[in-house]
Amino acid sequence: MEMKEPHILVMIPAEELESLKQGQQQILEHLNQLRSTKVPERGITPSYVTAQEFMQAVHIRRWKFDQLIAGNKIKAIKKKRKIYVLASEIERYFSDPSIQ
């Protein structure tokens, strides 16, 4: 047999009820504003990209990427089984003549 909890009735003045409703309405409006503005990741840009993303951005294949890493032409780090490249290296790839 399930025991049901008794209902509790609370009486509050009408002014307080209106104040609660207005407060909730303000919260809802603020949440809707936040949803509609869509700030891209709070202004944070990724400082690293994956090796695959780097290769796609500069239009090279894995063989050339491996040569750049071996020749210390681009800065990269290896974390577990993934290779990450500084995002600034994409711009440097096109502007620095020593990389080609």
C-alpha positions in Angstrom: 0.0 0.0 0.0 1.3 3.4 -1.0 1.2 6.2 1.5 0.2 9.5 -0.1 1.6 12.7 1.3 -1.0 15.1 2.5 -1.6 18.3 0.5 -0.3 21.5 2.1 -2.1 24.7 1.4 -0.2 27.9 1.9 -1.9 31.3 2.0 0.2 34.3 1.0 -0.9 37.9 0.4 -1.8 38.8 -3.3 1.0 41.3 -3.4 3.6 38.7 -2.6 2.2 36.3 -5.2 2.4 39.1 -7.9 5.9 39.9 -6.8 6.9 36.2 -7.2 5.2 36.1 -10.7 7.0 39.2 -11.8 10.4 37.8 -10.6 9.8 34.6 -12.5 8.8 36.5 -15.6 12.0 38.6 -15.4 14.1 35.4 -15.1 12.4 33.9 -18.1 13.0 37.0 -20.2 16.6 37.0 -19.2 17.0 33.4 -20.2 15.4 34.0 -23.5 17.8 36.9 -24.2 20.7 34.7 -23.4 19.5 32.0 -25.8 19.0 34.5 -28.6 22.4 36.2 -28.4 24.4 33.0 -28.9 27.9 34.2 -27.9 30.4 31.9 -29.6 31.8 29.9 -26.7 32.1 33.0 -24.5 34.6 34.6 -26.8 37.1 31.8 -26.3 38.9 30.7 -29.5 40.6 27.3 -29.5 44.4 27.6 -29.2 45.0 24.1 -30.6 43.5 22.3 -33.5 43.8 18.6 -34.3 46.3 17.4 -36.9 43.4 16.5 -39.2 41.9 20.0 -38.9 45.4 21.6 -39.6 45.8 19.4 -42.7 42.4 20.4 -44.0 43.0 24.1 -43.4 46.3 24.2 -45.3 45.4 21.6 -47.9 48.1 19.0 -47.3 48.2 15.3 -46.8 49.6 13.2 -43.9 53.0 12.7 -45.6 53.7 16.4 -45.8 52.4 17.0 -42.3 54.8 14.3 -41.0 57.6 16.1 -42.8 56.8 19.4 -41.2 56.7 17.9 -37.8 60.0 16.0 -38.3 61.7 19.1 -39.6 60.4 21.2 -36.6 58.7 23.5 -39.1 55.5 23.6 -37.1 54.9 23.4 -33.4 52.8 20.4 -32.3 52.2 18.4 -29.2 51.1 14.8 -28.8 48.5 13.9 -26.1 47.8 10.2 -25.8 47.2 9.2 -29.4 46.2 12.6 -30.8 48.5 15.3 -32.3 47.5 18.9 -31.7 48.9 21.9 -33.6 48.8 25.5 -32.4 46.0 27.3 -34.2 48.4 30.1 -35.0 50.5 27.7 -37.0 47.8 27.8 -39.8 48.5 31.5 -40.4 52.2 31.0 -40.1 52.2 28.2 -42.6 51.1 30.6 -45.3 53.1 33.7 -44.2 56.5 32.1 -43.3 58.5 31.2 -46.4 60.8 28.8 -44.5 57.9 26.4 -43.9 57.3 25.3 -47.5 
